[in-house]
Amino acid sequence: MASSRTPDTAAVITGLGIVSPLGNSFVDVADNLLAGRSGVCEIAAAAGAREGRQFAAPVTSIPHPTAPGCDDFAHLGRLEQLCLAPAATAFADAAVAGTVRPQRIGVVLGIGAEQLKAWELDFLAGGTRVFEPRRDETLVHAIARRLGIAGPAVAVAAACASSGYAMALGRTWLDAGQVDACLVGGCDILSPTAIAAFYNLRALSRRSDDPHKASRPFDRDRDGFVMAEGGAFFMLERRAEAARRGAKVYGELAGVGMSSDAHHMVTPCSDPTEAARAIALALADAGVVPADVDYVNAHAAGTPVGDAAEAGAIRLAFGAAADAIPVSSTKSMSGHLVSGAAAFEAVACLAAMQREAVPPTVNLDAVDPACALDHVPHVARPHRVTIAASNSFGFGGANLCLVLRKAA
Amino acid sequence: MHTLQFQPASAPACVLETHAIVEVPLSETRALRDAPSPAGAPALPPRFLRHCDEHTVVGVRAVLEAIAAMPEPAPSFTRYGVIAAPRQAGRIAAAQTLAQVAKAGGIAVSPHIVPQCSLHAIASAVSVALGMHGPNLGTSGGPEALSEGLFAAMSLVRSRGCDGLWLVFTEWDEEPILDVAGVPTNDPLCRAVAVAVRPHSAADAGSVTFSLAAADSVVRREPHTKPSASELVAFAWALGMCAAGGAIASWAHECPWGAEIRIASPSAAAQATRAHGTEHMRREAA
């Protein structure tokens, strides 16, 4: 479908909020990513855990947001804090309150298993909510209520691509004129049951003797991903309206592409066709060709099948241009933020643009021949990045690619 | 004092292709997992629904029933996306898992709990079962599922590379009452409404249309109240009426943020906004 988007109606990012294992501000996250620092560490094993030593990439502190509606932040549950902190930070950073009517501001929260996590956290704290026939307010409506957002509020879930789908949906609302500003992003939380479920699925790395080396996307010795928590939020606005009110601009969400493998509910698809189609759709949506792309932030979580399939998808979508496009997986440092991953990795793309350097894939000691690409192992590579593509793929075959463009 | 502003009808976003509602008691969902597809609908892969949540079982069935209701041969849905909007899916499996973990530890956690009971699970199951390669995603999970699902669909239906969308709404008629092991002690109905839509075009003059009226153009009827389970039944009833040219020709669902999604039969499409505005004016005057 032809896009009616013009330079004036392009969706630009005017606010940003992050809570992650690599820091809680754009500066800290950019510094840590480009220094190749890992947020993975040993964590306290839950009662009944499968292994005595557990590791993950946790958020070590959640900043108290200063936005109105957050006065009781310290008394909220950890899941609500992890979502509200970056959302409120992005909202305040964009300074839309008072300049954009609340009815014209929307919010889309990408979160894959809100109810499962909420029930589990309550149960672990001695609660019984999972056994009770309740119909509680969901997080996205709580965020909207607290921040005074009176426009559409929708939660979306596409497993590990959830926050990217949230960004995509928010942009369609801007395109359709349904909102003038939209808070988009997503978040996730570490929980014992999720860790156990992924462990039992054999999706997690078992390199418990050396947690820092466990997340090794594209490496020949990769054996699964490392779970993480946190996420990021952005305020999206049409460029002309952002300029009219003098908003600062971090970058542009220039293109989105979505597809489904229709392969299996659990196992990743080794056929790269549909993942490549999502990338191609995103490039077309952004009005760019493969050779225009300066950096690809790969989904690559460190799973044997998934990384090789993604490398194939990048080759298929970018063709010969793939030889000259630096590719890295920042999950090697951040771990896998699951629902929050796509939004966090969009931040990594903005960091690459601002710092003119591509973050590395740490622990990439020996590239798997099945994953041959222009990798950036171990240390950041100085490189001017104007256009970046970021992939996210989830359970159930949800494929997503975001194309981001540097602010003019 | 109210100032009434009547906006012109918003352009239809999409048109209805088919729909179905399915209601199954919890006690019968086990048999439904292995039931053959209805005549005219594609067969599912063997044991496909074995590990699925009850909402997925009933949601997939509603899609199959909606396909079976179409004139044969049914069109290809290869480039369709899926949006599923359940209310409180996965609670039985979650309760049973947590009860087992408390006794046996992490070894008791099924690897299926996350992929089959998360919010995306119903949409993914429909996508996988029927070979749909458009975007698949879950929305809401809570009380506002109908609003969130419909509103998301109004813009995503025009996604690049997507020919149309399946919308699947699911809910319990009455929430399951669980014992300490997570075993249900009642037998509530699990309900699903499946709707296929495609983007509206000039050639769709004879179709039931969905259109979106932004909050700015909607005159408030009354303070928003929480939707009840019957809201989904009303939605399915309205779809049926509009499709059959029955007693009502148009129907509007009001989202909590004030926007309205309007469904109109072909004959009513031109008059819907005017009639709607008149009704509001009467209410306001009263």
Interface residues (C-beta under 8 A of the other chain):
Chain A: M1 S3 A46 A47 G48 A49 R50 Q103 G106 I111 G112 A113 E114 Q115 L116 W119 E120 F123 V130 F131 P133 R134 R135 D136 E137 T138 H141 A150 G151 P152 A153 V154 A155 V156 A157 A158 A159 S162 Y165 A168 L169 T172 W173 D175 A176 G177 Q178 P192 T193 A194 I195 A196 A197 F198 Y199 N200 L201 G257 M258 S259 S260 D261 A262 H263 H264 M265 V266 E274 R277 L281 A284 D285 G394 F395 G396 G397 A398 L400
Chain B: H51 G81 V82 R87 Q88 A89 G90 R91 A94 A95 T97 L98 V101 A102 A104 G105 G106 I107 V109 S110 P111 H112 I113 V114 P115 Q116 C117 S118 L119 H120 A121 A123 S124 A125 S127 V128 L130 G131 M132 H133 G134 P135 N136 L137 G138 T139 S140 G141 G142 P143 E144 E148 F151 A152 M154 S155 L156 R158 S159 R160 G161 C162 E174 E175 P176 I177 L178 D179 V180 G182 P199 L212 A214 A215 D216 K226 C255 P256 W257 G258 A259
